[in-house]
Amino acid sequence: MARNDLLAVLKKTAQKRPVFLLSEIISNPDDDLTIEELITRMRPSLPGLGLLAKKTGNDYTISRKPAHESLVITSEESMRQDAFFASQRMPPVLEAAIEQYIVKKTGKDLSDPVMLDRLRKAIVFQKSDYWKPTHQRALKYTKAYSVLGYLAYHFPVYFVQAEHLLAMLARDGLLKEKMTILDAGTGPGVVPLAIADFWSRLDTATATVYSIERSEEHIEAFLHLREQCTQKGERVSIKPPIRADLVTFDLQKIPQQIDLMIFSNVLNELSDRSIDQRADRVLKLAERLAPDGSILIVEPAEETASVTLRILSLALKKRGLTIHSPCSFIWGTNCTPDRCWSFATGRNIQPTRMMGRLSECDEPFRYINIDIKYSYVVLRKDEKTRHSYRVPAKSRVLRIAQVHRHVDKRVNFIAAKMSENLGDGKNLMFRLCDGTADKPVFAVVPVYHVTPENEVLKTAPYGTILELDGVLVRFNKAHNAYNLLVSRNTRITLAEEQNREE
Ligand SMILES: C[S@@+](CC[C@H](N)C(=O)[O-])C[C@H]1O[C@@H](n2cnc3c(N)ncnc32)[C@H](O)[C@@H]1O
């Protein structure tokens, strides 16, 4: 048998049975392969498959490596996390460390008008760069002020956002008591520092955090903040960032079994790479992901970055990774992500002192960055998903793919809520997805039609799967999209609970 065939048999057997003998995977007695030859061929692949080999007589016992224990957050830890999220601000020590670094790098006082003006210019340049088509972007973070602008404007909101995402991973049972984490494109260490802060409110969990970054200016800032905000011997060990390009990076530099890989606001910066090339890169790095590890990709909520993330996620799904969340594929089909602009939101953060100083000018709003809005996907090598729900075979609901046949009729759908309110105070509007639609679909409800029978549409968290009974279908020509009008007669329930009750 060819090596790849043997590997496939080994993988399949290990999925079915936790312990077996290596000799059992030789199905063809004509293969005159000895056990020693077989183990020599298979051994390099065992760590990646999460398997161990132990000599047993003339054979080898193959068993699954015990997974690290899942992190279970105690009620005390949870109270500490809630208190942090209620404050919605960066830890004071980090805010002070950023200010100190700006003073150190510029040699100027924080109220110096020339320094503040240069920072404003760097921030405006960074923001305008984001709106450009990816191939026209110029931002490389090679100049000191571009990194100082990042620290003053982007860091605070991305830091609190990263903590929200860590809390989400904890709720989904994807964090472990002892973890190895890799943050790719770490910038000034936003994610590693957020990990250190999140873990500081846990009692016993430990983590070792590796990171990759190509900008020397970002690495210098990262090392300063690490020095000021963490101490040796803490339960989170933040390794100095590896200076490298993600695209050409040599895997030998990172550990074999990474429990969590994070790409936060970075893949959209690989502007000279196609989506397939970005997928290649993620898959290459995923060779170092533990079999029960997770990949978290986060992008800004801005339309191009957000939709590109969905297209990339589907490309990765088609190439063997599982989308754990937020998408739920309730009909078991692949989706059409080309117009999928879906993002999560969090409560605004408190503006920092630095934002306050920068906003003392004619256009204050340009320098206050407090909105938490992001698109994310969690991917796995195994088949774990947040929702295992599938539309029951006997269900009398339509696929959204059929919506065009039911314009101006009242119908029933099951779909996930894929946005917070995109409407205004009078008309609420929520993006819906059942994985079958090729045009955007929204549930629209005037506030005076919100009743106890349908209010779960408003209150359910992002990603919740809902059953909508009696929505009126309208085609929105201007947006080439469908609106499902919810009235006081529409009943909306949690689909997963509905299923359990039956
Ligand atoms: C927008 S920042 C994100 C920083 C951080 N992850 C966050 O979420 O705040 C993007 C970072 O990715 C880095 N980056 C972009 N392309 C890269 C590449 N090819 N190799 C390594 N780092 C890269 C940039 O230098 C920058 O520090």
The ligand as an SDF file (V2000), in Angstrom:
LIG
                    3D

 27 29  0  0  0  0  0  0  0  0999 V2000
   -3.7220   45.0200   11.8250 C   0  0  0  0  0  0  0  0  0  0  0  0
   -2.3200   44.3580   12.6090 S   0  0  0  0  0  0  0  0  0  0  0  0
   -3.0460   43.2060   13.7190 C   0  0  0  0  0  0  0  0  0  0  0  0
   -2.2650   43.0740   14.9900 C   0  0  0  0  0  0  0  0  0  0  0  0
   -2.9500   42.2130   16.0270 C   0  0  0  0  0  0  0  0  0  0  0  0
   -3.0410   40.8470   15.5980 N   0  0  0  0  0  0  0  0  0  0  0  0
   -4.3170   42.7790   16.3540 C   0  0  0  0  0  0  0  0  0  0  0  0
   -5.3310   42.0960   16.1520 O   0  0  0  0  0  0  0  0  0  0  0  0
   -4.3890   43.9150   16.8030 O   0  0  0  0  0  0  0  0  0  0  0  0
   -1.6500   43.2750   11.3960 C   0  0  0  0  0  0  0  0  0  0  0  0
   -0.2900   42.7780   11.7840 C   0  0  0  0  0  0  0  0  0  0  0  0
    0.0670   41.7140   10.9350 O   0  0  0  0  0  0  0  0  0  0  0  0
    1.4050   41.8860   10.5330 C   0  0  0  0  0  0  0  0  0  0  0  0
    1.5920   41.2470    9.2430 N   0  0  0  0  0  0  0  0  0  0  0  0
    0.9700   41.5360    8.0740 C   0  0  0  0  0  0  0  0  0  0  0  0
    1.4020   40.7280    7.0930 N   0  0  0  0  0  0  0  0  0  0  0  0
    2.3230   39.9120    7.6510 C   0  0  0  0  0  0  0  0  0  0  0  0
    3.1360   38.8570    7.1640 C   0  0  0  0  0  0  0  0  0  0  0  0
    3.0960   38.5010    5.8860 N   0  0  0  0  0  0  0  0  0  0  0  0
    3.9680   38.2260    8.0050 N   0  0  0  0  0  0  0  0  0  0  0  0
    4.0200   38.5890    9.3180 C   0  0  0  0  0  0  0  0  0  0  0  0
    3.2750   39.5790    9.8450 N   0  0  0  0  0  0  0  0  0  0  0  0
    2.4440   40.2270    9.0270 C   0  0  0  0  0  0  0  0  0  0  0  0
    1.5920   43.3920   10.4440 C   0  0  0  0  0  0  0  0  0  0  0  0
    2.9530   43.7620   10.5210 O   0  0  0  0  0  0  0  0  0  0  0  0
    0.7810   43.8410   11.6450 C   0  0  0  0  0  0  0  0  0  0  0  0
    1.5470   43.8660   12.7940 O   0  0  0  0  0  0  0  0  0  0  0  0
  1  2  1  0
  2  3  1  0
  2 10  1  0
  3  4  1  0
  4  5  1  0
  5  6  1  0
  5  7  1  0
  7  8  2  0
  7  9  1  0
 10 11  1  0
 11 12  1  0
 11 26  1  0
 12 13  1  0
 13 14  1  0
 13 24  1  0
 14 15  1  0
 14 23  1  0
 15 16  2  0
 16 17  1  0
 17 18  1  0
 17 23  2  0
 18 19  1  0
 18 20  2  0
 20 21  1  0
 21 22  2  0
 22 23  1  0
 24 25  1  0
 24 26  1  0
 26 27  1  0
M  CHG  2   2   1   9  -1
M  END
$$$$
